[in-house]
């Protein structure tokens, strides 16, 4: 099904890029001009800002939130690596104890 108003969809995409901070200065100025001169664009911009303000993840698109999210992922991965390392240590300890028990059992029965 064809989009009834492709210009409006392109405009929404531009406004989302603007709120995310991904537009160049020139594109941002051109879009600001459209927002200030075209009432429909201004309404759409206000709607997008309200949606962003209501969103629990305000700033979701900001570079700071992406860095924070990446840091949390790295911490989780490091914690998982530590957990795996501890797991291997316990396996080695269990193997040593098992070998000692076998050794003692064999030499006690000789």
MMTF fields as JSON, N, C-alpha, C and O atoms, coordinates in Angstrom:
{
  "mmtfVersion": "1.0.0",
  "mmtfProducer": "UNKNOWN",
  "numBonds": 439,
  "numAtoms": 440,
  "numGroups": 110,
  "numChains": 1,
  "numModels": 1,
  "chainsPerModel": [1],
  "groupsPerChain": [110],
  "chainIdList": ["A"],
  "bondAtomList": [4, 2, 8, 6, 12, 10, 16, 14, 20, 18, 24, 22, 28, 26, 32, 30, 36, 34, 40, 38, 44, 42, 48, 46, 52, 50, 56, 54, 60, 58, 64, 62, 68, 66, 72, 70, 76, 74, 80, 78, 84, 82, 88, 86, 92, 90, 96, 94, 100, 98, 104, 102, 108, 106, 112, 110, 116, 114, 120, 118, 124, 122, 128, 126, 132, 130, 136, 134, 140, 138, 144, 142, 148, 146, 152, 150, 156, 154, 160, 158, 164, 162, 168, 166, 172, 170, 176, 174, 180, 178, 184, 182, 188, 186, 192, 190, 196, 194, 200, 198, 204, 202, 208, 206, 212, 210, 216, 214, 220, 218, 224, 222, 228, 226, 232, 230, 236, 234, 240, 238, 244, 242, 248, 246, 252, 250, 256, 254, 260, 258, 264, 262, 268, 266, 272, 270, 276, 274, 280, 278, 284, 282, 288, 286, 292, 290, 296, 294, 300, 298, 304, 302, 308, 306, 312, 310, 316, 314, 320, 318, 324, 322, 328, 326, 332, 330, 336, 334, 340, 338, 344, 342, 348, 346, 352, 350, 356, 354, 360, 358, 364, 362, 368, 366, 372, 370, 376, 374, 380, 378, 384, 382, 388, 386, 392, 390, 396, 394, 400, 398, 404, 402, 408, 406, 412, 410, 416, 414, 420, 418, 424, 422, 428, 426, 432, 430, 436, 434],
  "bondOrderList": [1, 1, 1, 1, 1, 1, 1, 1, 1, 1, 1, 1, 1, 1, 1, 1, 1, 1, 1, 1, 1, 1, 1, 1, 1, 1, 1, 1, 1, 1, 1, 1, 1, 1, 1, 1, 1, 1, 1, 1, 1, 1, 1, 1, 1, 1, 1, 1, 1, 1, 1, 1, 1, 1, 1, 1, 1, 1, 1, 1, 1, 1, 1, 1, 1, 1, 1, 1, 1, 1, 1, 1, 1, 1, 1, 1, 1, 1, 1, 1, 1, 1, 1, 1, 1, 1, 1, 1, 1, 1, 1, 1, 1, 1, 1, 1, 1, 1, 1, 1, 1, 1, 1, 1, 1, 1, 1, 1, 1],
  "groupList": [{"groupName": "UNK", "atomNameList": ["N", "CA", "C", "O"], "elementList": ["N", "C", "C", "O"], "formalChargeList": [0, 0, 0, 0], "bondAtomList": [1, 0, 2, 1, 3, 2], "bondOrderList": [1, 1, 2], "singleLetterCode": "X", "chemCompType": "L-PEPTIDE LINKING"}],
  "groupTypeList": [0, 0, 0, 0, 0, 0, 0, 0, 0, 0, 0, 0, 0, 0, 0, 0, 0, 0, 0, 0, 0, 0, 0, 0, 0, 0, 0, 0, 0, 0, 0, 0, 0, 0, 0, 0, 0, 0, 0, 0, 0, 0, 0, 0, 0, 0, 0, 0, 0, 0, 0, 0, 0, 0, 0, 0, 0, 0, 0, 0, 0, 0, 0, 0, 0, 0, 0, 0, 0, 0, 0, 0, 0, 0, 0, 0, 0, 0, 0, 0, 0, 0, 0, 0, 0, 0, 0, 0, 0, 0, 0, 0, 0, 0, 0, 0, 0, 0, 0, 0, 0, 0, 0, 0, 0, 0, 0, 0, 0, 0],
  "groupIdList": [1, 2, 3, 4, 5, 6, 7, 8, 9, 10, 11, 12, 13, 14, 15, 16, 17, 18, 19, 20, 21, 22, 23, 24, 25, 26, 27, 28, 29, 30, 31, 32, 33, 34, 35, 36, 37, 38, 39, 40, 41, 42, 43, 44, 45, 46, 47, 48, 49, 50, 51, 52, 53, 54, 55, 56, 57, 58, 59, 60, 61, 62, 63, 64, 65, 66, 67, 68, 69, 70, 71, 72, 73, 74, 75, 76, 77, 78, 79, 80, 81, 82, 83, 84, 85, 86, 87, 88, 89, 90, 91, 92, 93, 94, 95, 96, 97, 98, 99, 100, 101, 102, 103, 104, 105, 106, 107, 108, 109, 110],
  "secStructList": [7, 7, 7, 1, 7, 2, 2, 2, 2, 2, 2, 2, 2, 2, 2, 2, 2, 2, 2, 2, 6, 7, 1, 7, 2, 2, 2, 2, 2, 2, 2, 2, 2, 2, 2, 2, 2, 7, 2, 2, 2, 2, 2, 2, 2, 2, 2, 2, 2, 2, 2, 2, 2, 2, 1, 6, 6, 6, 6, 6, 6, 1, 2, 2, 2, 2, 2, 2, 2, 2, 2, 2, 2, 2, 2, 2, 2, 2, 2, 2, 2, 2, 2, 2, 2, 2, 2, 2, 2, 2, 2, 2, 2, 2, 2, 2, 2, 2, 2, 2, 2, 2, 2, 2, 2, 2, 2, 2, 7, 7],
  "xCoordList": [0.848, 0.0, 0.888, 1.827, 0.596, 1.38, 1.052, -0.081, 2.039, 1.859, 1.107, 1.533, -0.007, -0.79, -0.052, -0.33, 0.885, 1.589, 3.073, 3.509, 3.841, 5.262, 6.038, 7.006, 5.616, 6.317, 6.191, 7.145, 5.006, 4.79, 5.667, 6.218, 5.8, 6.654, 8.123, 8.853, 8.547, 9.922, 10.147, 11.205, 9.134, 9.218, 9.327, 10.119, 8.526, 8.606, 10.007, 10.581, 10.534, 11.876, 12.908, 13.788, 12.801, 13.723, 13.595, 14.593, 12.347, 12.13, 12.678, 13.213, 12.541, 13.115, 14.636, 15.274, 15.212, 16.662, 17.1, 18.167, 16.255, 16.565, 16.559, 17.475, 15.527, 15.437, 16.551, 16.979, 17.019, 18.114, 19.468, 20.467, 19.508, 20.756, 21.627, 22.849, 21.007, 21.771, 21.756, 22.249, 21.216, 21.204, 22.444, 22.986, 22.873, 23.971, 23.43, 22.218, 24.324, 23.897, 23.014, 22.017, 23.396, 22.635, 21.228, 20.245, 21.139, 19.829, 18.99, 17.778, 19.643, 18.944, 18.382, 17.245, 19.178, 18.694, 17.531, 16.551, 17.633, 16.549, 15.27, 14.177, 15.411, 14.238, 13.677, 12.458, 14.53, 14.057, 13.266, 12.255, 13.737, 13.019, 11.639, 10.653, 11.56, 10.256, 9.348, 8.146, 9.916, 9.117, 8.549, 7.394, 9.353, 8.896, 7.951, 7.183, 7.984, 7.151, 5.954, 4.984, 5.99, 4.889, 4.164, 4.74, 2.884, 2.138, 2.022, 2.089, 1.852, 1.726, 3.026, 2.999, 4.141, 5.448, 5.649, 6.169, 5.235, 5.355, 4.523, 4.981, 3.291, 2.436, 3.078, 3.105, 3.584, 4.221, 5.442, 5.676, 6.22, 7.391, 6.977, 7.617, 5.921, 5.441, 4.967, 5.219, 4.274, 3.809, 4.985, 4.956, 6.001, 7.175, 7.891, 8.364, 7.975, 8.607, 7.809, 8.39, 6.475, 5.642, 5.801, 5.894, 5.832, 6.027, 7.378, 7.493, 8.386, 9.718, 9.734, 10.375, 9.033, 8.992, 8.234, 8.574, 7.21, 6.439, 7.144, 6.861, 8.029, 8.729, 9.554, 10.235, 9.49, 10.289, 11.766, 12.544, 12.154, 13.555, 13.92, 14.545, 13.54, 13.872, 15.374, 16.127, 15.807, 17.218, 17.718, 18.926, 16.802, 17.175, 18.13, 19.046, 17.911, 18.727, 20.001, 20.84, 20.15, 21.292, 22.588, 22.585, 23.669, 24.954, 25.326, 25.94, 24.951, 25.269, 24.579, 25.173, 23.308, 22.593, 23.158, 23.179, 23.616, 24.223, 25.525, 25.806, 26.319, 27.576, 27.282, 27.943, 26.283, 25.911, 25.442, 25.823, 24.627, 24.148, 25.286, 25.316, 26.228, 27.373, 28.218, 28.705, 28.395, 29.162, 28.485, 29.159, 27.152, 26.43, 26.606, 26.748, 26.597, 26.81, 28.213, 28.394, 29.206, 30.582, 30.716, 31.405, 30.058, 30.102, 29.482, 30.008, 28.361, 27.7, 28.6, 28.675, 29.279, 30.186, 31.37, 31.786, 31.911, 33.024, 32.577, 33.311, 31.37, 30.85, 30.661, 30.931, 30.198, 30.027, 31.374, 31.491, 32.394, 33.726, 34.257, 34.856, 34.033, 34.472, 33.762, 34.361, 32.48, 31.695, 32.24, 32.358, 32.573, 33.145, 34.497, 34.78, 35.329, 36.637, 36.47, 37.187, 35.544, 35.279, 34.786, 35.137, 33.989, 33.488, 34.656, 34.696, 35.601, 36.767, 37.633, 38.165, 37.772, 38.534, 37.891, 38.589, 36.573, 35.88, 36.047, 36.197, 36.024, 36.237, 37.635, 37.8, 38.63, 40.013, 40.135, 40.779, 39.531, 39.574, 38.917, 39.445, 37.787, 37.089, 37.931, 37.975, 38.603, 39.476, 40.645, 40.998, 41.233, 42.354, 41.9, 42.583, 40.748, 40.222, 39.928, 40.234, 39.336, 39.043, 40.328, 40.397, 41.336, 42.622, 43.256, 43.82, 43.17, 43.707, 42.967, 43.593, 41.655, 40.868, 41.239, 41.406, 41.369, 41.769, 43.169, 43.406, 44.083, 45.47, 45.499, 46.148, 44.79, 44.754, 44.115, 44.615, 43.06, 42.36, 43.262, 43.295, 43.992, 44.862, 46.007, 46.295, 46.677, 47.833, 47.438, 48.257, 46.234, 45.776, 45.483, 45.63, 45.076, 44.714, 45.894, 45.726, 47.047, 48.221, 48.82, 49.816],
  "yCoordList": [-1.18, 0.0, 1.236, 1.335, 2.151, 3.379, 4.33, 4.378, 5.07, 6.07, 7.249, 7.784, 7.674, 8.765, 10.101, 10.932, 10.323, 11.597, 11.353, 11.438, 11.051, 10.753, 11.942, 11.765, 13.173, 14.352, 14.446, 14.802, 14.122, 14.171, 13.13, 13.407, 11.948, 10.916, 11.338, 11.113, 11.939, 12.447, 13.545, 13.622, 14.389, 15.46, 14.884, 15.364, 13.852, 13.209, 12.645, 12.779, 12.017, 11.448, 12.54, 12.367, 13.663, 14.785, 15.324, 15.636, 15.432, 15.954, 14.993, 15.426, 13.701, 12.726, 12.802, 12.68, 13.003, 13.17, 14.447, 14.499, 15.479, 16.749, 16.55, 16.993, 15.884, 15.695, 14.787, 14.892, 13.898, 13.001, 13.678, 13.183, 14.815, 15.543, 15.031, 15.174, 14.432, 13.846, 14.69, 14.242, 15.877, 16.74, 17.632, 17.994, 17.971, 18.928, 20.305, 20.502, 21.24, 22.588, 23.214, 23.873, 22.998, 23.566, 22.957, 23.675, 21.64, 20.982, 21.421, 21.604, 21.586, 22.008, 23.418, 23.689, 24.302, 25.682, 25.69, 26.407, 24.892, 24.841, 24.302, 24.799, 23.296, 22.73, 23.703, 23.806, 24.413, 25.449, 26.521, 27.016, 26.874, 27.879, 27.35, 28.081, 26.091, 25.506, 25.45, 25.692, 25.132, 25.073, 26.447, 26.56, 27.49, 28.838, 29.431, 30.338, 28.954, 29.562, 28.716, 29.256, 27.416, 26.542, 25.988, 25.227, 26.375, 25.932, 24.405, 23.87, 23.709, 22.247, 21.607, 20.658, 22.125, 21.612, 21.93, 21.105, 23.129, 23.513, 22.588, 22.181, 22.248, 21.343, 19.953, 19.339, 19.487, 18.175, 18.162, 17.183, 19.241, 19.365, 19.347, 18.684, 20.066, 20.067, 18.684, 18.247, 17.988, 16.633, 15.71, 14.935, 15.789, 14.93, 15.27, 14.372, 16.554, 16.939, 16.435, 16.008, 16.484, 15.993, 14.48, 13.974, 13.773, 12.325, 12.009, 11.106, 12.757, 12.524, 12.829, 12.117, 13.886, 14.25, 13.211, 12.965, 12.597, 11.583, 10.228, 9.386, 10.045, 8.773, 8.559, 9.472, 7.352, 7.029, 7.167, 7.523, 6.892, 6.914, 8.251, 8.285, 9.333, 10.634, 10.713, 10.364, 11.165, 11.203, 9.889, 9.666, 9.019, 7.704, 7.825, 7.017, 8.838, 8.987, 9.789, 9.9, 10.344, 11.218, 10.414, 9.262, 11.007, 10.302, 9.897, 8.851, 10.732, 10.413, 9.128, 8.306, 8.949, 7.744, 6.509, 5.424, 6.675, 5.532, 5.132, 3.943, 6.118, 5.831, 5.164, 4.198, 5.688, 5.102, 3.656, 2.77, 3.425, 2.075, 1.136, -0.009, 1.619, 0.793, 0.461, -0.662, 1.433, 1.181, 0.119, -0.716, 0.149, -0.866, -2.244, -3.237, -2.305, -3.584, -4.103, -5.288, -3.213, -3.632, -4.143, -5.133, -3.469, -3.925, -5.311, -6.174, -5.522, -6.831, -7.913, -9.021, -7.588, -8.568, -8.882, -10.035, -7.852, -8.077, -8.934, -9.813, -8.67, -9.457, -10.907, -11.829, -11.108, -12.47, -13.167, -14.355, -12.435, -13.02, -13.413, -14.476, -12.545, -12.862, -14.112, -14.968, -14.195, -15.348, -16.617, -17.65, -16.541, -17.703, -18.072, -19.254, -17.087, -17.348, -18.029, -18.981, -17.556, -18.174, -19.601, -20.491, -19.813, -21.152, -22.093, -23.22, -21.628, -22.447, -22.722, -23.822, -21.749, -21.948, -23.06, -23.929, -23.033, -24.076, -25.444, -26.449, -25.492, -26.771, -27.302, -28.49, -26.439, -26.852, -27.334, -28.351, -26.624, -27.032, -28.401, -29.256, -28.606, -29.896, -31.019, -32.124, -30.731, -31.737, -32.092, -33.264, -31.096, -31.329, -32.174, -33.119, -31.83, -32.603, -34.032, -34.977, -34.195, -35.537, -36.339, -37.503, -35.725, -36.408, -36.77, -37.855, -35.879, -36.177, -37.349, -38.22, -37.376, -38.467, -39.776, -40.792, -39.77, -40.975, -41.403, -42.589, -40.477, -40.763, -41.398, -42.422, -40.773, -41.295, -42.674, -43.57, -42.865, -44.15, -45.246, -46.356, -44.944, -45.936, -46.301, -47.486, -45.319, -45.606, -46.159, -46.818, -45.92, -46.498, -47.979, -48.768, -48.36, -49.753, -50.602, -51.804, -50.043, -50.821, -51.564, -52.263],
  "zCoordList": [0.0, 0.0, 0.0, 0.79, -0.864, -0.983, 0.163, 0.64, 0.587, 1.623, 1.026, 0.002, 1.639, 1.064, 1.029, 0.165, 1.956, 1.99, 2.282, 3.43, 1.235, 1.481, 2.025, 2.765, 1.662, 2.164, 3.683, 4.374, 4.194, 5.646, 6.349, 7.414, 5.768, 6.356, 6.33, 7.295, 5.244, 5.157, 6.193, 6.818, 6.362, 7.341, 8.755, 9.567, 9.045, 10.363, 10.594, 11.675, 9.561, 9.683, 9.96, 10.804, 9.249, 9.478, 10.897, 11.547, 11.374, 12.718, 13.78, 14.801, 13.531, 14.466, 14.461, 15.507, 13.28, 13.2, 13.911, 14.523, 13.819, 14.497, 16.006, 16.699, 16.514, 17.963, 18.457, 19.606, 17.595, 17.968, 17.831, 18.353, 17.127, 16.962, 15.83, 15.87, 14.817, 13.722, 12.452, 11.416, 12.505, 11.324, 11.306, 12.35, 10.104, 9.999, 10.385, 10.472, 10.611, 10.995, 9.912, 10.208, 8.679, 7.56, 7.489, 7.304, 7.637, 7.614, 8.803, 8.689, 9.939, 11.146, 10.981, 11.366, 10.412, 10.179, 9.199, 9.403, 8.13, 7.14, 7.772, 7.5, 8.604, 9.274, 10.304, 10.446, 11.018, 11.952, 11.218, 11.717, 10.027, 9.212, 8.841, 8.929, 8.429, 8.086, 9.306, 9.197, 10.469, 11.693, 12.02, 12.431, 11.841, 12.189, 11.142, 11.465, 9.917, 8.863, 8.453, 7.92, 8.682, 8.26, 9.482, 10.258, 9.653, 10.843, 10.966, 12.072, 9.85, 9.918, 10.412, 11.195, 9.956, 10.395, 11.876, 12.627, 12.295, 13.698, 14.583, 15.65, 14.148, 14.922, 15.027, 16.094, 13.908, 13.901, 14.816, 15.524, 14.806, 15.67, 17.14, 17.956, 17.48, 18.865, 19.28, 20.403, 18.365, 18.675, 18.957, 19.914, 18.143, 18.325, 19.63, 20.328, 19.965, 21.226, 22.423, 23.421, 22.328, 23.426, 23.59, 24.709, 22.471, 22.54, 23.171, 23.999, 22.775, 23.335, 24.829, 25.602, 25.237, 26.659, 27.469, 28.626, 26.883, 27.591, 27.626, 28.478, 26.724, 26.636, 27.897, 28.364, 28.443, 29.632, 29.346, 30.232, 28.136, 27.754, 27.117, 26.056, 27.747, 27.2, 27.032, 27.941, 25.887, 25.59, 25.035, 24.952, 24.655, 24.136, 22.963, 22.808, 22.139, 20.951, 21.19, 20.297, 22.376, 22.61, 22.681, 23.115, 22.263, 22.336, 23.762, 23.973, 24.746, 26.132, 26.567, 27.264, 26.151, 26.56, 25.869, 26.449, 24.632, 23.939, 24.629, 24.781, 25.048, 25.749, 27.084, 27.466, 27.789, 29.075, 28.883, 29.649, 27.873, 27.593, 27.237, 27.687, 26.426, 26.05, 27.275, 27.407, 28.172, 29.394, 30.256, 30.86, 30.312, 31.08, 30.459, 31.172, 29.139, 28.457, 28.762, 29.041, 28.708, 28.998, 30.435, 30.677, 31.394, 32.786, 32.908, 33.612, 32.22, 32.277, 31.69, 32.22, 30.597, 29.983, 30.893, 31.003, 31.546, 32.468, 33.656, 34.106, 34.155, 35.269, 34.835, 35.605, 33.602, 33.095, 32.952, 33.25, 32.497, 32.376, 33.752, 33.911, 34.754, 36.109, 36.618, 37.269, 36.308, 36.726, 36.082, 36.742, 34.793, 34.109, 34.713, 34.909, 35.008, 35.597, 36.95, 37.256, 37.75, 39.054, 38.869, 39.644, 37.862, 37.546, 37.241, 37.737, 36.427, 36.099, 37.335, 37.482, 38.206, 39.438, 40.27, 40.793, 40.393, 41.155, 40.497, 41.193, 39.194, 38.49, 38.795, 39.074, 38.745, 39.03, 40.467, 40.724, 41.398, 42.806, 42.983, 43.693, 42.35, 42.441, 41.843, 42.383, 40.721, 40.112, 41.028, 41.165, 41.645, 42.561, 43.748, 44.144, 44.311, 45.448, 45.014, 45.741, 43.839, 43.328, 43.146, 43.541, 42.553, 42.368, 43.708, 43.85, 44.685, 46.014, 46.657, 47.262, 46.53, 47.099, 46.421, 47.095, 45.114, 44.373, 44.793, 45.02, 44.898, 45.302, 46.693, 46.91, 47.625, 48.994, 49.004, 49.683, 48.297, 48.261, 47.69, 48.22, 46.615, 45.981, 46.907, 47.073, 47.523, 48.371, 49.734, 50.375, 50.193, 51.465, 51.266, 52.2, 50.079, 49.821, 49.382, 49.176, 49.235, 48.837, 49.953, 49.766]
}
